Amino acid sequence: MSAENPPAVPLDKQPVVRASDADRDRIADILREALAEGRLDPDEHAERVEAAYRAKTFGELEPLIRDLPAGQSPAAPVAAPVRGPAAGRGGHGLRVANAKSVVAVLSGASRQGRWRVGAKINVVAVFGGVELDLTEAIFEQQYVVINVTAICGGVEIKVPENVSLRSGGSGVMGGFEVRESESGDPGAPVVLVRGVAIWGGVEAKPVPGKRVRDLRDG
């Protein structure tokens, strides 16, 4: 056999590369877009998202998007920082690598207290529950996008009363309730909650008495 044409390495002999949280988040973003475009039905989306967050290697992630346009690229599913023009004040078009993720699969998870909030947070609840409390958080960015996927699970999001809270999500046999509000302070944080609830529930609301200004002064 010619040295110019070495034999292909069988898939079962190729090195196993572990997937990172950013890799799993990227696949979940692709699946979310596929659901919104009608390429996947809710059952298929739920099954694939759950598989994505259980995946340990690239080899387990690749088949989940193989039949989607984004899966036709030969590039490995590695998340990279890409900045596009923001569509309005909601921050659409912003993709951030190493985003914070809160995941509950057949379990519960929470994030609360004094923690740093970046530009993007991914929240996934699959047969589980997530509590995301931003009332004492430190906002590092003015615009925060929270991507939520709730599949037979529940997500509760709390924000300070003086931030702008906006909705970009929908429910499929479930509820996606965001109590939208606009802050009178043009420099106040803007929190956009978007995503989907499939046979589950998402609730986001401001908490009276909790203010970003008070936390900064403290």
Steps between C-alpha positions, in 0.01 A plus 500: 500500500635844405634718780312787342170333581517368856212279608214674677490458874185310606265706717542262789877551486500879486599696812213582733475874565307611804229762448495820703202690639546752217478218243175371652358853514579554131316183401203601716492840324491326160218272613305797637526676163395182320187480716416865429543440124277193504779257412441307824175429676477546878554130574814482286632823648445382858672168433801659334550775757496246781754290310719807440528582868576138582769474233859452612682507165488667157401163357176510700418858399557481125210263417253736672541763225614281211170543312485878558660774286742595778611138522624492142814697583811285550614721784500351848228633730723736693344820627675821402429862587310667217366853523231614266299818498248506781141517383354767722564529870419136564846385392394266217790395281750479786668165545737459790742217564533354850153614598375400842278192498255365756380150414259268679432158347281282724611724786493852634748787465518858621716808473451771759677741730768747396634366171624657179262506204653511153341572163349154455358230725377162378234330712381145433245305702416149378269318742644728764486850642726805490489813715700793363509789746658823372371725779839519673716442193771729365419596140820516296312585179204729441335252261445146624347221292363196682440204269252262659402146402244338730390149403259342747665723756476841656717813502451795736694822438508793743644842420532832685197725464691782328632307199326478162356151455403381152366180349595311184374152576202277436323201649419175321244317711653700782524849644756775435410792725721806526374808686647758268599836643703802393735682734494877514880499519654484149815350650321220683563137400276353231414132543354312203354157577457290188461133413228239522299306755381158380261332741663715762494850641718811502429797724703819525407792725643801682522481880370807686755655733802363315683768305825499309584850632476386862730202432761718329500742791540210742 
